[in-house]
C-alpha cells in the first residue's frame, strides 16, 4: 500500500512546490482527493489568507469527495487563523481516509489536526515522503523547531574575500548577471536584514523584485543612526529597526513612519542577535536574508546564528590590508573553532561563481 500512497503523495508535493516563494508565513502544501483510483480534486496553497490546499481540492472534487481519500503533504490545521480549520471542511465533505506526508510542528497544530479527524471517525495515516516534504518547507520547519527564523547570509566578494577596495569602492564587484540573480533569489525569503553601515553607505531600498506582499526589511542600528530620509523608509512593506541605544525623539519619529523599533541591547551596548531573531519570529518571519555588512554577518557567525551562506564570487583579486573583508567582527581564535560548510553546491553563472552551503559549528567542550 505504501508505494500506492507515495504515488499520490508525490503528485501532492509537485502541487505544493507551485506555492514556493508566495505562501509566507505559511508552509507550502499540496492536496489530492482520490476516489476509485481517480483524482477528482487538486489544490495547493497560494498565499497567506487564501484557501488552504485541502479546501481547494475538496471544492474541486465537490460531491465526489464523499467516501474518497485525501492525500495532503502536511497535517491539516484544526484552528482558526486567517482562514477556517481545514479539519472541519474535510469532515463536512465526507472524506473517509486521510494520508498525511508529515505532521505540522506549529504549536497551533502539532497533532491537533490528526486527533480531530480521528475523533470524527476518519482513518488517518501519517509519515509519507517526510524527507521530501521537510526539504520543501525547510525554513518553516526550522522556525517551528528553533523558535527563530532560519538565517542565510549572502556575500558578494572578490576571490580574496574583499567586498570593497581600500577606498571603500564596492560598485561593482560582481557582474550584472549575478546582481540580477541575487535580486530574484530574494523571492524565496520572508525578508532582508542589513547593518546600519551598509544602509548609510549605499542607501538601499532593500526590496524584493518583483515586490512581495509579506516582505520585512530589518536594519540593525545599534546607536540609532538611521536617517529619517533613508530610501527604505519610503518603500512599501514592513520595516523593523533593531537598536541598543536610540533617543525617544528618534524612536517616535520612526514610529510615525510606521517603523517598528525593537530595543534588544546586549551587555556591550550592541544589538543582541538572538533577541532580535526571537522578536522576528514573533512577527512570523521564517527565513531572513542577511546582505551585509561584514560586521553584522561576522557578529551573527560569532553567535552561531547563521544557518546557510550564499556566495557570489567574482574572479578578481582586490588585495590590500585596508580593503573591506567579507566577514568581520571577532572571528575565531583557533582554526578548530571555525564554522565549516556542508552540502556545498556551486555553479558558474556568467563570469562569477555562485556557491551555497549549510553552516556547521564545531561542538564546544
N, C-alpha and C positions, 0 to 999 in steps of 0.2 A: 504493500500500500504506500510505503514511503516514497518510492520513485514516482508513483502516480501523483501524490501530493506535491512533490517537488516540481513536477512538470508545470502545474498551475501556479505554484509559488514563484517560479522564475518569470512567468508572464506578469505576475503582480509586481515583481521587483522591476521589470522593464518599464511598467507603467509608472512606478514610484520615481524612477530616475527622471521622468519628464518634469518633475517639480523642482529639480535641483536649482538652487540659487534664488528661489522665489517664495519659499514657504516660511521663512524666518518669522517668529521664533519656533515654529512648529517643525517637526521632522517630516521627511519625505515618506509618503505612504501610498501604496497601491492596493487595489482590491478587485477581486473577481467573484461573480456569482455564477455557479455552475449547477445545471440541472440535467440529469440523464446524460451526462458526458458532453454537454454543450454549454458553452459560455453564453449566458444571457445578459450579463451586465458587467461593465468595466468602469473603473474610476481611479483617479489619482488626485491627491491634494494639490491645489494650485497655489494658494496663498492663505495666510492667516486671515480668518474671518470668512473665508469661502467654505462651502460644504466639504466635509471630510471625504476621503476616498470611498469608505464603506457606504455612505449616504448616496453618493453619486452612482455607484454600482447598483445599489438597491433600487434607486429611482429608474435607472435604465432597464433593469430587469422587470420592474412592475409586478404584475400578478404572478409572473414566473418565478419569483423569489420564494414563494410559499413551498416549503418542503425541499428547498435547494440547499446547496453547500456554499458557504462563504469562505474565500481564501483572502487573508489580509496580511500584509508584511509586518504589521505592528499591532500590538494589543489594542482593541477598540477602547475609546475613552468612556468613562461612566460618570462624568461630571459636567456641570455647566461651565463653559468658558466663553469664548467668542461665539461658539455655536453650541447647540444642544448635545447631549450624550449620544454617542453612536450606538451604545448598547440598546437603548430604547428603540431606536429605529430598526435594529436587527431583530429584536424580539417582535415588534409590531409587524414586520414583513413576513414572519413565519419561517425564518431560516431554521433548519433542523440541526445543522452541524457547522462548526467553525474551526478552520485551521489557521493558526497564527504563526507568523515567522518567528518573532521574538517578543518577549514581554517588554512593556514600556517601563523604563526606570524612573519616569517622572513621579515624584511623590504623590501627585494628584491622581495617578492611575495605578501603577505598581501592583497589579494583581486584582484590583477592584473590578476592572472590566471583565476579566475571566470569571470571577466569583459571581458577578451579576448575571452573566449569561447562563452559567451552570444552575444558578438558583431558579432561572426561568425554564429549566428543563432542556436547554440546548447542550449538545455534546461539544466539548471544546478540547482541542489538542494544540499544544504549543511546542515550538522548538524545531523549525524547519528552515534550512538555509540561513541560520543565525549569523554565520560569519559574513555572508554577503550583505545581509540586512544591516549588520553593525558597521560595515565599511561604508555603506550608503549614507548612514547617519552618524558618522564618527564624531563630529563636533557636538551634536546634540547629546549623544550617549556620554561623551567625556564630561560635558557640563552637568548632566544629571548625577554622574558619579562623584565628581570632584567639587561640585557646587561653585564653580567658577568657569569663565569661558576658556575654550582652547585658545592658545596664543601662538600665532605664526609670525615670525619676524622676517621681513623682506629686506634684503640688502642688494644694492646695485653698486658694484665696485670694479676697480681695475684688478688685474690678476695678482698684484701685490697687496691687495686688501685696502686700497685707498678710495675714499668717497669724495675727496676734493683735493685740490693742489695746495701747496703751502700758502698760496694767496687766497684760499677759500673758494676757488672756482670749481664748480661741480657740474655745470651745464656745457655739454652733456657727455657723461662718461659712457653710457650705453647708447646704442643706435635707436633710431625712431621705431623700428620694428619691435624691439624689446620694450620700449616705453608703452606702445600700444598694447602689447601682450600683457604687461603688468596692469594696465588700466582695466582691460577686460577681465583679468583674474580677480579683481576686486568684487565682482559679482557673486563670488562664492562665499563671501564673508558677510557678517552682520554689521560690521563697522570697521573703522580705521582709527589708529592711535598714533600720535606724533608728539614729540617733545617740543617744548617752547623754543628751543634753539632753531629747530627746523622751521617752525612757524614764523619766527622773526626773520630768518634768512631768506625764505622762499615765498612767504605769504600764500601758501597753497589753499585751494578750495576744499581739498580732502573729499571729493565727490566720487561716487561710483559712476561708471559710464557703460550703458545708459543708467540713468538715475534709478535708485531703488526706493521703494516706499518706506521700508524699515531700515534706515541706514543711520548709524550712530557715529558721530565724529568726536573723538576724545583727545583733548590736549592736556599733557602733563606739564603743569606750570607751577612749580614749587613756590615761587616768590610772587605770583600774581602779576606777571609782566605782559599778559596778552593784551594787545592794543584793541580798543573798542571799535576801531575801523578795520579790523582784520577781515579779509575776504570771506573766510569760512563762516563768519557771523552773519553774512548776508545771504547765505545759501539756505535751501530748504533742508528739512530733516533735523534730527535731534543732535544737540551739541552738549557735551559734558566737559567741564574744565575741572581737573583734579589739582588741588593745591595743598600746600602745607601752611603758607602764610599769605594772606590776602586781606586788604583793608575792607571794612564793611561797605564803604562807599563804592569800591570797585565791584564787590560782590553784588550789591544792589543794582549797579549799572548793567552787569551781565544778566542778572535775572530779569531785568526789564526787557532784555533782548531774547527772552525765553531760553536762556542758557542755564543748565543745571550745574551748580557748583558743589563739588564733593570735597570736603576737607578730610584728608587722610594723612596726617604727618607721621613720619617715623621719628625715632629718637634723635636723629641727626638733622631734623628740620627739613627733610625732603619728603617727596610723596612715597608712601608705603604701597608698593606694587600689589602686594597680596590683598590689602584692604580695598584698593581700587578695583581689583578684579572681582572681589566679593560684591562690591556695590554694583558693578556692571551686570553680574549675574542676577542681581535683584531686579534689574530692569530688562531682563530677558535677552541679554546679549550672550550668544552661544559661541561665537567664533570671531575673534578680533585680529585684525592685521596690523602689525606694528611696522611703520615705514620710516622710522628714524626719530631722532638721530642716534649716533653711536653711543652716547651716554645712556640714553633710555634703553636701547637694546642691551647694552652691557650690564646695566643695573638689573634688568629682568633676568638675564642669564645668571648673574651673581646670585639672585634669589631663587634660581631654579624654576622660573616661571615661564620660560619659552619652551613650547612643546614641538614646534616644527619650524623649519627655516626654508626660505626660498632665496636663491642667489641668482642674480643676473651678473655674469662675469664678462667684462669687456677685455679683449685681448690687447691690453695696454699696460705699460709699466709707468706709474707716476713718480714713485720714489720720493725721497725727502723725509727727514725725521719730523718735520713740522706739518707735513701733509696730514689731512684728517683721516683717521683709521675707520674701518667699518664698524668696529666694536671697541668701546672704551670702558669707562667705569673702573672697577678694581681689578677684575680678571682673576686668574688663579695664580697661586704661588708655586705650585708644583705641577708637572705635566700629568701626573696620575689624577689630579683633581679636575682636569679639563673635561668638559662635556664631549661626548662622542656622537657621531651621526650614524644612524642605521636606516635600512631600507632606502638607500641613496639611489636616486634616478637622475639622469642628466641627458640633455639633448642640445644640439646646435640649433639655434634659432635662425639667425641670418649671419651676422658677423660675431654675435655674442653667444655665450654658453648659458644654459638655464639648468639649475640644479635644485632638487627638492629632497628633503630628508626629515626624518624624525630625530628629535634630540633625546639622548640618553645620558643621565647624570650618574657618575660613579657612586657606589654605595659608601656612605660615610661611616666611620667607626666611632 
